[in-house]
Amino acid sequence: MSALRRFIIPKNIQACRSLFGRAISRNLGSVSYLSGFINKSAPSNIPCVSTEFSSFKRAFCTENKELPWTDLDYEALCVLLESGNIQLFDVRNTWEVEATGMIPQAINLPLDELEEALKLPPDSFMAKYGTEQPMKHDADIVFSCRSGKRSQTAYELAHSLGFTKARHYIGGWNGWAERKGLPLQENPDKPATGA
């Protein structure tokens, strides 16, 4: 198998594990269970067994989220923000950002402008967005939105354009706001009052 990825499954759910294995085998090909591997970072009361197969990686231990390298959780985003080693682009509409604010250090680059923006000459990008244009080899590009859906789309679009190290913040503004005690954004399809 090429491009192996880890699957984390709670060890105490034996029936689920075998059912899951059969479903994966039917849909994706062979699955190898590495029954001897115990995830050392999982809480001791929730042992996890790793299952590896191609192209997918998800976490099934709710107390121990293991994410693909492309998906940043709140803690990972905070580390990047503290280091200053991040190009954070909020892909929400401008009116959404004006209504709620943005994560610190973020630049608003609406999703419907993203493809064109990434193809702009660097000086045009700087003039329009007030920051340096990300380069295809940059490993510090992160997309954010309201809840993680549009940032996933932005990440996929960026990858298709050759920005293969780009990532996205899965919590979005609402995940950030909840952690910081800020107002959540609701009704993202409606313009803000007076807009």
C-alpha positions as CSV (number, residue, x, y, z in Angstrom):
1,M,0.0,0.0,0.0
2,S,1.3,3.4,-0.8
3,A,0.8,6.6,1.2
4,L,-0.2,4.8,4.4
5,R,-2.2,6.7,7.0
6,R,-3.1,5.9,10.6
7,F,-6.6,5.2,11.8
8,I,-7.2,5.4,15.6
9,I,-10.0,3.2,16.9
10,P,-10.9,2.6,20.5
11,K,-9.6,-0.8,21.5
12,N,-12.6,-1.5,23.7
13,I,-15.0,-1.4,20.8
14,Q,-14.1,-4.8,19.2
15,A,-17.3,-5.3,17.2
16,C,-17.1,-1.8,15.8
17,R,-13.5,-2.4,14.8
18,S,-14.2,-5.6,12.9
19,L,-17.3,-4.0,11.2
20,F,-15.3,-0.9,10.4
21,G,-12.5,-3.1,8.9
22,R,-14.9,-4.9,6.7
23,A,-16.4,-1.7,5.4
24,I,-13.0,-0.2,4.6
25,S,-11.9,-3.4,2.9
26,R,-15.0,-3.4,0.7
27,N,-14.7,0.3,-0.2
28,L,-10.9,1.0,-0.2
29,G,-9.1,-2.2,-0.5
30,S,-7.0,-4.1,2.1
31,V,-6.6,-2.9,5.6
32,S,-3.8,-3.9,7.9
33,Y,-4.5,-3.9,11.6
34,L,-1.5,-3.1,13.7
35,S,-2.8,-4.6,16.9
36,G,0.4,-4.2,18.8
37,F,0.5,-0.5,18.4
38,I,-0.9,1.4,21.3
39,N,-1.2,5.2,20.8
40,K,1.0,6.6,23.6
41,S,-0.5,10.0,23.5
42,A,-4.0,8.8,24.2
43,P,-5.3,9.0,27.8
44,S,-4.4,5.8,29.7
45,N,-8.1,5.0,30.2
46,I,-8.7,5.0,26.4
47,P,-6.2,2.7,24.7
48,C,-6.3,3.0,20.9
49,V,-5.2,0.6,18.2
50,S,-3.8,2.0,15.0
51,T,-5.1,0.8,11.7
52,E,-3.3,2.0,8.6
53,F,-4.5,2.3,5.0
54,S,-4.1,4.6,2.0
55,S,-5.2,8.2,1.7
56,F,-7.4,8.6,4.8
57,K,-6.7,9.5,8.4
58,R,-9.4,10.2,11.0
59,A,-9.6,10.0,14.8
60,F,-12.1,7.8,16.6
61,C,-10.9,8.5,20.2
62,T,-12.9,11.6,21.1
63,E,-10.6,12.4,24.0
64,N,-7.5,12.2,21.7
65,K,-8.0,13.8,18.4
66,E,-5.3,12.9,16.0
67,L,-5.6,15.1,12.9
68,P,-4.0,15.0,9.5
69,W,-1.1,17.4,9.1
70,T,-3.4,19.6,6.9
71,D,-6.0,20.1,9.7
72,L,-5.1,22.5,12.5
73,D,-7.0,22.4,15.8
74,Y,-7.2,25.4,18.2
75,E,-4.0,24.4,20.1
76,A,-1.9,24.0,16.9
77,L,-3.2,27.4,15.5
78,C,-2.3,29.1,18.8
79,V,1.3,27.7,18.6
80,L,1.7,29.1,15.0
81,L,0.2,32.5,16.0
82,E,2.5,32.8,19.0
83,S,5.5,31.9,16.9
84,G,4.5,34.5,14.2
85,N,5.3,31.8,11.6
86,I,1.9,31.9,9.9
87,Q,0.2,33.4,6.8
88,L,-3.5,33.2,8.1
89,F,-6.2,33.9,5.5
90,D,-9.8,34.3,6.6
91,V,-11.9,33.2,3.5
92,R,-15.2,34.5,4.8
93,N,-17.0,37.3,3.0
94,T,-15.9,40.8,3.9
95,W,-19.3,41.6,5.6
96,E,-18.9,38.6,7.8
97,V,-15.5,39.7,9.0
98,E,-16.7,43.2,9.6
99,A,-19.6,41.9,11.7
100,T,-17.4,39.6,13.9
101,G,-13.8,40.5,13.5
102,M,-11.0,38.0,12.7
103,I,-8.5,35.8,14.4
104,P,-5.4,37.9,15.2
105,Q,-2.9,38.1,12.3
106,A,-5.5,37.0,9.8
107,I,-5.9,38.7,6.4
108,N,-9.4,38.7,4.8
109,L,-9.2,37.0,1.4
110,P,-12.8,35.9,0.5
111,L,-13.1,32.4,-1.0
112,D,-14.6,33.6,-4.2
113,E,-11.5,35.7,-4.8
114,L,-8.9,33.1,-3.7
115,E,-8.1,31.4,-7.0
116,E,-7.6,34.8,-8.8
117,A,-5.6,36.2,-5.9
118,L,-3.2,33.3,-5.8
119,K,-2.5,33.9,-9.5
120,L,-1.9,37.6,-9.2
121,P,1.5,39.1,-9.6
122,P,3.1,39.7,-6.1
123,D,2.9,43.5,-6.3
124,S,-0.8,43.3,-7.3
125,F,-1.5,40.9,-4.4
126,M,0.3,43.3,-2.0
127,A,-1.7,46.3,-3.3
128,K,-5.0,44.5,-2.9
129,Y,-4.6,42.6,0.3
130,G,-1.9,44.5,2.2
131,T,0.4,41.6,2.7
132,E,3.0,39.6,0.8
133,Q,1.6,37.0,-1.6
134,P,2.1,33.4,-0.4
135,M,4.5,31.3,-2.4
136,K,3.8,27.8,-3.5
137,H,6.6,26.3,-1.4
138,D,5.5,28.1,1.8
139,A,4.7,25.8,4.7
140,D,3.0,28.4,6.9
141,I,-0.2,29.1,4.8
142,V,-3.4,28.5,6.8
143,F,-7.0,29.1,5.8
144,S,-9.8,29.9,8.3
145,C,-13.6,30.6,7.9
146,R,-16.7,30.5,10.0
147,S,-16.9,26.8,10.8
148,G,-14.2,25.0,8.8
149,K,-16.1,24.1,5.6
150,R,-15.0,27.0,3.4
151,S,-11.4,26.8,4.7
152,Q,-11.4,23.1,3.7
153,T,-12.5,24.2,0.2
154,A,-9.8,27.0,0.2
155,Y,-7.2,24.4,1.2
156,E,-8.2,22.1,-1.6
157,L,-8.2,24.9,-4.1
158,A,-4.8,26.1,-3.0
159,H,-3.4,22.5,-3.2
160,S,-4.8,22.2,-6.8
161,L,-2.9,25.4,-7.7
162,G,0.4,24.0,-6.3
163,F,0.3,25.3,-2.8
164,T,0.8,21.8,-1.5
165,K,1.8,22.7,2.1
166,A,-1.2,24.9,2.8
167,R,-3.4,23.9,5.7
168,H,-6.7,24.9,7.3
169,Y,-8.0,25.6,10.8
170,I,-10.9,23.2,11.5
171,G,-12.5,25.3,14.2
172,G,-13.1,28.5,12.2
173,W,-14.2,31.8,13.7
174,N,-16.8,30.0,15.8
175,G,-14.3,27.6,17.3
176,W,-12.0,30.5,18.0
177,A,-14.7,32.8,19.4
178,E,-16.0,30.0,21.7
179,R,-12.6,29.5,23.2
180,K,-12.1,33.3,23.6
181,G,-15.6,34.1,24.9
182,L,-16.4,36.2,21.8
183,P,-19.8,36.3,20.0
184,L,-20.3,33.4,17.5
185,Q,-21.3,34.1,13.9
186,E,-24.7,33.0,12.9
187,N,-26.6,33.0,9.6
188,P,-23.5,33.3,7.4
189,D,-25.6,33.6,4.2
190,K,-27.3,36.8,5.3
191,P,-25.6,40.2,5.1
192,A,-25.1,42.0,8.4
193,T,-27.7,44.5,9.3
194,G,-27.2,47.8,7.4
195,A,-24.8,46.2,5.0
